[in-house]
Amino acid sequence: MINDFPTIEIGAQAISLNDGDYLVVPQVYRQRTTAITAFYKKLFNDLEVFESSAVGVDPLGFNYVYYNKLCYVGLLLLNQKDIEPTKKMKLKYPQSIFNKEYIINHIKKDLKFRNYEEFVPIEIVTKNIHELRNLNSKITANIDDLLDVKSENEWEKKFEEANDNVKKIYVGSRLIKFILDNLKFYNHNYLETLKIDKSRSFTIHKSLLKIVKIFQNDFKKRKANISFLGNSYKTLKGDKELFEIILMLLIENSIKYSADFNAIPPKIVLNETNDKVEIMVSSWGTVVPDSERERIFSYGYRGTSNDENVTGTGMGLYNAKKNS
């Protein structure tokens, strides 16, 4: 189990020291396991009977934070009477210095994560997710066979001529794919550690056209009549799925900010020059106020929508810019 900060667990035979996401266990803990084991065994026995939370100092001079049987160690907490770390400790371990309230909030979150109260561990989600991807890919491949598309130029014509049920199955499989791909955006570390796979290549126009068709044939009653202009046969090296997610986020925002997208639909223009391809996605709603233009790409910022019933996470444009 990964926690935000270092933890200690006492087993029947030995102690277990675990590094955290933000901080590793100070090496001195591994050098003095006998003293640490004795101290924390007694502490845990006492706290299990009388207390659900406690903050104190261990034999190595570090602070511990105990909360409902989860115990952070290797910390130096500021502004705490009787347990203020010494100047020497603060100089030697500057990365271990934290505010008590900050640590308390994190240990509560980690405990909820452990108990699945608010968070589902990613391993539970991803254990069989490749099987779902494979099944979904087979569905999409069978629809491609039904459409009998010989080239990318034929794709739009064949799709428009297809049976409505075929369209719905294809759109459904693509929406499932988007949902699966979007799961990775909910890992708080993902955007910082993202590696783009540049070994693959795909046609930009085909990806964009398919996404437009998905929005136009969505199951929702509020279907989007998107104006799509331009063509390109240039290829792009990189992660096709990530590219399509970025486009989807931009188009979703253009729909949300279009006052009447059936009368004056969102517009997508694909321009190709000698050395690059430019994709412009625009809406026809109220102009974004000057006060919001500096913030629309900020993490979690939700701008003013034309439709009060349309809500968002505030992550769409942030994710698109972060990964573009």
Helices and strands as residue ranges (DSSP letters): E 7-10, E 15-18, H 27-31, H 33-50, E 53-57, E 63-67, E 70-78, H 87-92, G 94-96, E 97-99, H 100-114, H 122-126, H 129-147, G 152-154, H 155-161, H 164-182, G 183-186, H 190-193, E 201-203, H 204-216, E 227-230, E 235-237, H 240-256, E 267-272, E 277-282, H 290-293, H 316-322
